[in-house]
Structures are given as structure tokens and as C-alpha cells.
């Protein structure tokens, strides 16, 4: 009964006001956002969030990676149900990516208070630090450091483009909020992340809610092809060692391999290229490009790893940049999310995420699940990012039902 009451107490007007206020911290171009991790704009937004939390009577903690934990106490001192996402954005981001999940979590706390509900378990809204990775590498820094605290010592040395280290930015956060108590990782009963889809699937299906079953695994590689610089006008073709032609041939072979292995759900991107000397009248002596290959089947990823070297010509170097196995979300939590969507009276469907999210790391800590709402034209990381207010409300209603139901479990 409390789950239904919590869902019914969600206010679309209050949710939109929270989103609108958050968007005043770091407005970017054309109505978008530029609020990068631990920037002044991010610190100002965090200060506002702390005020919101305290007005709700919540306790707030932080940790060594500046994650924020906003806790509404339960009737019993049990491991909490957690929800949340991130509020840092891309330099030309929108107002919803990550931000929606945090503001929806905050709205759920408002709804519980308005309905006079005290759940059995505590509920925590979490703000994970530097999910985007646009200022500091890697992305999902806060959630990965929370689940695996040994990562933080390495992360603290990473620099942004101006030479500021993660450690310096974290120390500035501590100085800005000296009264925030520190907390280590604690057990959690469950984690649920609500997010815009950032893709076109739900919109094209005219389905307002998605229950995420998991996240694709990924392989990032760098390929370095070596040739020899020579004059573009005087060197016969048969005497050339053109690194760009080698790279183009390698890319075609890799594309064919991806076609062979991932016939129905191919996700292959050559996103970053560097050509030397990059002169119009000089044959390239070195070309470096990146590979991003994603799939939900570990066997497909393993086959790609094994067969990739065979796609490369001689005098080519292959480096692994990043690897993550596919994430399968907890069936019990997924079942609760399906019940929550049904309780809204709206249609929902199962969906798999092709993008990384903090939930990818939380799945290694506690039972985890995700909810999606549609993104107009599948656009994200862009000022044009937009989700219909009715869909934002629907996702928040499903989240409130889910949190209340999970928080009543023994």
C-alpha cells in the first residue's frame, strides 16, 4: 500500500521545478549545460542540494571521491535502498542526462514526506562524482571508486586539460563543505537508477517506460599504423608506405569482423583519429585510431578480442585501452521495476543499455536495476536533449513505487 501512496504523491510540477533550478548552475549554449565534475558550477549545485536535503530532514554524507549520500531514515536500521545518478555534464550537455535521476530521487523523498510514509529501510539518494568523464578520466569515477575503493589512489593523480588533478579538486570539495561527515562504503539492499534512454528505441516503439535488463560489454582498443613520410607529388605509388592506407584497410577488415560476429546488434565505432604529420602534401608516416566495440554476449566480445589481431597489417601496434564485461541486472530488482511500471498503468518494455551508467559498477556491490524513459530522437550529450514532461513524471512515479516496495522488504 505504501508503494501506491508514494507513487500517487509524486508531483510533476515539483519535479520540474527541481530540474529547472538545477539547470541554473552552469548553463551552457542554446539552453544546454556545462557543469563539469567538481567545477565551481558543480560545487554551487551541490551546495543547493545540501540545502534541499536538510530541508527534508535528511542526513548527508560524502566519501573520499566526493560522492554525496542523502539519507531519509527508515523505521529500522537496515542496509538502505539507494537511488541516484550524477549531476556533472558534458561541456555541451543537456539538462537531463544524469540530472533527471538525481532530481527524481529527490522528488521521491518529497513524495514520501508528503504522504507521511516512513519506510522500513532507509532510502538514500546518491550523487555520483564525474560520471561523464568530460573533465577527468575515467568516467563513472565516483561509482567505481565507491565499489572498489582501491581505485581512488590512482584516480587522484589524473589531470584535467588545465593541469588540475583529481586530488586537488577533491581537496577543494572538502574545503568547500568542511562540515560534511565522511563515510566509507556500506552494505546496500538495492540500487535503482532512473535515466533518460539516450537512444531512440522507446520513442520509436511509443513506449513510455523501459525496464533495463543489463548493459552491453565493451572493448576499447587503439591501433597504431606505421608508414614513412614522403613527398605527395614525387613518390610513385608502388614505392609508398602510406600509414593512412594501412589504417583504412585495417578499419575495413575490423568492420567486416564486427559484421560477422554481431549480425543483429553491431556497435562498432572508430571515433578518434590522429594522423602524422597531417600535412596535405605529405604521405602519412603514422596513423592512430580508436576502436569501440560493444555487445551483450561475452562470447562475441571474446571472439572479437581473439580475431582482432588478424585484421591488422604488418608494422601495426594494438593496445587495449579499456574492457568491461556485460552487466546483467538483478532479476529480483528487475521484477520489482516491472511491477512498478505496471502500477503506473502505462506500457513498458525490456531494454538493454548501450551506454555506460553508474549502475554498471553498483551491480558489483548490491542487487541493481535501471529504469529508462524515452529521449526525443535519441539525442543526448547535446543541448537538444529532451524528454516529454509526462514521461519524466511517469518514470518518477515508477521509481517512487519501486523504492517504497524495496524499502519494505525484509
C-alpha positions in Angstrom: 0.0 0.0 0.0 2.8 2.4 0.8 4.3 1.9 -2.7 1.0 3.1 -4.3 0.7 6.0 -1.9 4.3 7.1 -2.6 3.7 6.9 -6.4 0.5 8.9 -6.1 2.2 11.6 -4.0 4.8 12.4 -6.8 4.3 15.9 -8.2 5.3 16.7 -11.8 5.3 20.4 -11.0 7.7 19.9 -8.1 9.9 17.6 -10.2 10.1 20.2 -13.0 11.0 22.9 -10.5 13.8 20.9 -9.2 15.1 20.2 -12.7 14.8 23.9 -13.6 16.7 25.1 -10.5 19.5 22.6 -11.1 19.8 23.9 -14.6 20.7 27.4 -13.3 24.1 26.1 -12.2 26.3 26.1 -15.2 24.0 27.0 -18.1 25.7 26.3 -21.5 24.9 27.2 -25.1 21.5 27.1 -26.6 19.8 26.0 -23.4 22.2 23.3 -22.6 24.5 22.7 -19.7 28.3 22.9 -19.0 28.6 21.7 -15.4 31.7 19.6 -15.3 32.7 17.5 -12.3 33.9 19.4 -9.2 33.9 22.7 -11.1 32.7 25.9 -9.4 29.3 25.3 -11.0 29.2 21.8 -9.7 30.1 22.9 -6.2 27.4 25.5 -6.3 24.8 22.9 -7.4 26.0 20.6 -4.6 25.5 23.4 -2.0 21.9 23.8 -3.2 21.4 20.1 -3.0 22.6 20.0 0.6 20.1 22.7 1.5 17.3 20.7 -0.2 18.3 17.6 1.7 18.4 19.4 5.1 15.0 21.0 4.5 13.7 17.4 4.1 15.3 16.4 7.4 17.8 14.2 5.7 21.3 13.4 6.8 24.1 13.9 4.2 27.5 12.2 4.0 30.3 12.3 1.5 33.2 10.0 0.9 36.8 10.1 -0.5 35.6 10.6 -4.1 33.1 13.4 -3.1 30.0 11.2 -3.7 27.0 12.6 -1.8 24.6 10.4 0.1 21.3 11.9 1.1 19.6 9.6 3.6 16.0 9.5 4.7 15.9 7.3 7.7 13.6 4.2 7.9 11.8 2.6 10.8 14.7 0.1 11.2 18.5 0.5 10.9 18.9 -1.8 7.9 21.0 -1.5 4.7 19.4 1.2 2.6 17.7 1.2 -0.7 19.7 3.6 -2.9 18.9 5.6 -6.0 20.5 8.4 -7.9 22.8 9.2 -10.8 25.1 12.2 -11.5 24.8 16.0 -12.0 28.0 16.6 -13.9 27.5 17.2 -17.6 29.3 17.2 -20.9 30.7 20.6 -22.0 27.8 20.9 -24.4 25.4 18.7 -22.5 21.7 18.8 -21.8 19.7 19.3 -18.7 18.5 15.7 -18.2 21.4 13.2 -18.6 22.1 12.0 -15.0 20.4 15.1 -13.6 17.0 13.6 -14.0 17.9 10.5 -11.9 19.1 12.7 -9.0 16.1 15.1 -9.1 13.6 12.3 -9.5 15.2 10.6 -6.4 14.8 13.9 -4.5 11.2 14.2 -5.6 10.6 10.7 -4.3 11.8 11.9 -0.9 9.4 14.8 -1.2 6.6 12.4 -2.1 7.3 10.1 0.9 7.2 13.1 3.2 4.0 14.5 1.7 2.3 11.1 2.0 3.5 10.7 5.6 5.3 7.4 4.8 8.2 6.1 6.9 9.6 3.1 5.1 11.1 0.1 6.9 14.5 0.6 5.3 16.3 3.9 4.9 16.3 5.4 1.4 19.3 7.2 0.0 19.7 9.5 -3.0 23.2 9.4 -4.2 25.1 11.9 -6.4 28.0 10.1 -8.1 31.0 12.2 -8.9 32.4 12.5 -12.5 30.2 10.0 -14.3 30.7 11.8 -17.6 34.5 11.8 -17.6 34.5 15.0 -19.6 36.8 16.8 -17.1 38.7 13.9 -15.6 39.3 10.4 -16.9 37.8 7.9 -16.5 34.1 8.3 -16.4 31.9 6.7 -13.7 34.7 7.6 -11.4 32.7 8.1 -8.2 30.7 4.9 -8.5 33.7 2.8 -9.5 35.8 4.2 -6.6 32.9 3.6 -4.2 32.6 -0.1 -5.2 36.4 -0.6 -5.5 38.0 2.0 -3.1 41.5 1.0 -4.1 40.9 2.8 -7.4 40.9 6.2 -5.7 44.6 6.4 -5.1 45.2 6.2 -8.8 42.4 8.5 -9.8 43.7 11.3 -7.6 46.7 11.7 -9.9 44.6 12.1 -13.1 44.7 15.6 -14.6 42.2 17.8 -16.5 43.3 19.8 -19.5 44.4 22.7 -17.3 46.7 20.5 -15.2 44.4 20.3 -12.1 44.5 16.9 -10.5 41.5 14.9 -9.3 43.2 15.0 -5.8 43.3 18.8 -5.9 39.6 19.0 -7.0 38.6 16.6 -4.2 40.5 18.6 -1.7 38.7 21.8 -2.9 35.4 20.0 -2.4 36.4 19.1 1.2 37.4 22.7 1.9 34.1 23.9 0.4 32.0 21.6 2.6 34.1 21.1 5.7 31.1 20.0 7.9 30.1 17.1 5.7 30.9 13.9 7.5 32.9 11.2 5.7 31.5 7.7 5.2 33.1 4.5 3.9 31.3 2.0 1.6 28.3 0.4 3.4 26.1 -2.6 2.5 23.1 -1.7 0.4 19.8 -3.6 0.0 19.4 -2.5 -3.7 20.3 0.3 -6.1 17.9 1.7 -8.8 19.0 4.3 -11.3 16.4 6.2 -13.4 17.8 7.7 -16.6 16.8 9.0 -19.9 17.4 6.4 -22.6 19.8 8.4 -24.7 18.7 6.3 -27.7 15.7 6.1 -29.9 14.2 2.6 -29.0 11.4 3.7 -26.6 10.4 6.7 -28.7 10.2 4.6 -31.9 8.1 2.0 -30.1 5.9 4.7 -28.5 6.6 3.0 -25.1 6.9 5.5 -22.1 8.9 3.2 -19.8 11.8 0.8 -20.2 13.0 -1.8 -17.7 16.7 -2.2 -18.3 17.9 -5.8 -18.1 21.6 -5.0 -18.4 24.4 -3.0 -20.0 26.4 -4.1 -23.0 30.0 -5.1 -22.5 32.7 -3.0 -24.2 36.2 -3.2 -25.7 38.3 -0.1 -26.4 41.4 -0.5 -28.4 44.0 1.8 -30.0 45.6 0.9 -33.4 48.8 2.5 -34.5 49.8 2.0 -38.1 53.4 3.0 -39.2 54.5 4.1 -42.6 57.0 6.6 -44.0 56.7 10.3 -44.8 57.5 11.2 -48.4 56.6 13.9 -50.9 53.0 13.5 -52.2 53.9 14.7 -55.7 57.2 12.9 -56.4 56.8 9.5 -54.7 55.5 6.7 -57.0 52.6 4.8 -55.6 54.4 1.4 -55.6 57.2 3.0 -53.5 55.0 4.4 -50.8 54.4 3.2 -47.2 51.3 5.2 -46.6 50.1 4.7 -43.0 46.7 6.1 -43.8 46.0 3.4 -46.4 47.2 0.8 -43.9 44.7 2.2 -41.4 41.9 2.3 -43.8 42.5 -1.3 -44.8 42.6 -2.3 -41.1 39.3 -0.4 -40.4 37.6 -2.2 -43.3 38.7 -5.6 -42.0 37.7 -4.8 -38.4 34.3 -3.6 -39.7 33.9 -6.9 -41.6 34.8 -8.9 -38.4 32.2 -7.0 -36.4 29.6 -7.8 -39.2 30.5 -11.4 -38.9 30.3 -11.6 -35.1 27.4 -9.2 -34.4 25.0 -9.8 -37.1 21.9 -8.4 -35.4 23.3 -5.9 -32.9 26.5 -4.4 -34.2 28.0 -1.5 -32.3 31.4 -0.5 -33.7 32.9 3.0 -33.7 36.2 4.4 -35.0 35.8 7.6 -33.0 39.3 9.1 -32.6 41.9 9.5 -35.4 45.4 11.1 -35.3 47.4 11.5 -38.5 51.1 12.4 -38.6 52.4 14.7 -40.0 48.9 15.7 -41.0 50.0 17.8 -44.0 48.2 18.0 -47.3 51.2 17.2 -49.5 53.0 14.7 -47.3 52.4 10.9 -47.1 51.3 10.0 -43.6 54.0 8.2 -41.6 51.8 7.3 -38.6 48.0 6.9 -38.1 46.5 6.1 -34.8 42.8 5.3 -34.4 40.5 4.0 -31.7 38.1 1.1 -31.7 34.9 1.0 -29.6 33.1 -2.4 -29.9 30.1 -3.3 -27.7 28.0 -6.3 -27.3 25.8 -8.0 -24.8 27.2 -11.5 -25.3 30.6 -12.3 -23.6 31.3 -14.9 -26.2 31.1 -12.3 -29.0 33.4 -10.0 -27.1 35.9 -12.8 -26.6 35.8 -13.7 -30.2 36.4 -10.1 -31.2 39.4 -10.0 -28.9 40.8 -13.2 -30.4 40.3 -12.3 -34.0 41.1 -8.6 -34.0 44.9 -9.0 -34.4 44.3 -10.9 -37.6 42.7 -7.8 -39.1 45.8 -5.7 -38.8 48.6 -5.3 -41.4 52.3 -5.6 -40.6 54.1 -2.9 -38.7 51.0 -2.2 -36.6 50.7 -1.9 -32.9 47.5 -2.8 -31.0 46.8 -1.6 -27.4 43.9 -2.4 -25.2 42.5 0.8 -23.6 39.5 -0.4 -21.6 37.5 -3.6 -21.2 34.3 -4.3 -19.3 32.1 -7.4 -19.2 28.4 -7.1 -20.0 26.3 -6.3 -16.9 23.2 -8.3 -16.1 20.9 -6.6 -13.6 19.4 -8.5 -10.6 16.3 -10.5 -11.6 14.5 -9.7 -8.4 15.0 -5.9 -8.7 14.1 -6.1 -12.4 10.9 -7.8 -11.3 10.1 -5.1 -8.8 10.6 -2.5 -11.6 8.3 -4.3 -13.9 5.6 -4.3 -11.2 6.2 -0.6 -10.7 5.7 0.2 -14.3 2.5 -1.9 -14.4 1.3 0.0 -11.3 1.6 3.3 -13.3 -1.0 1.9 -15.8 1.4 2.7 -18.7 3.1 0.4 -21.2 6.7 -0.7 -20.6 9.2 -3.0 -22.3 12.5 -4.6 -21.5 15.5 -2.8 -22.9 19.3 -3.2 -22.8 21.5 -0.1 -22.3 24.3 0.5 -24.8 25.7 3.4 -22.8 27.7 3.2 -19.5 25.9 4.2 -16.3 26.9 4.2 -12.6 24.6 1.2 -12.2 27.2 -0.8 -14.1 29.5 -0.6 -11.2 26.8 -0.7 -8.4 25.8 -4.1 -9.8 29.0 -5.4 -8.4 28.0 -4.2 -4.9 24.3 -4.9 -4.4 21.2 -6.0 -6.4 20.8 -3.3 -9.0 18.3 -2.3 -11.7 17.6 0.6 -14.0 14.5 2.4 -15.5 14.6 4.3 -18.8 12.2 7.0 -20.2 12.3 8.0 -23.9 14.7 10.5 -25.4 13.3 12.6 -28.3 15.1 11.5 -31.4 17.5 9.6 -29.2 19.6 12.7 -28.7 21.8 13.2 -25.6 25.1 14.9 -24.8 23.5 17.8 -26.7 21.5 20.9 -25.8 18.6 19.5 -27.8 18.3 16.6 -25.3 14.6 16.4 -24.4 12.0 14.1 -22.8 8.3 14.8 -22.6 7.3 16.1 -19.1 4.6 13.3 -19.0 7.4 10.7 -19.5 9.6 12.3 -16.8 6.6 12.1 -14.4 5.9 8.5 -15.4 9.5 7.5 -14.7 9.5 9.2 -11.3 6.2 7.6 -10.3 7.6 4.2 -11.2 10.8 5.0 -9.3 8.8 6.0 -6.2 6.8 2.8 -6.3 10.0 0.8 -6.7 11.8 2.5 -3.8 8.9 2.2 -1.4 8.4 -1.5 -2.3 12.1 -2.4 -2.0 12.4 -0.4 1.3 9.6 -2.6 2.8 11.4 -5.8 2.0 12.9 -7.7 5.0 
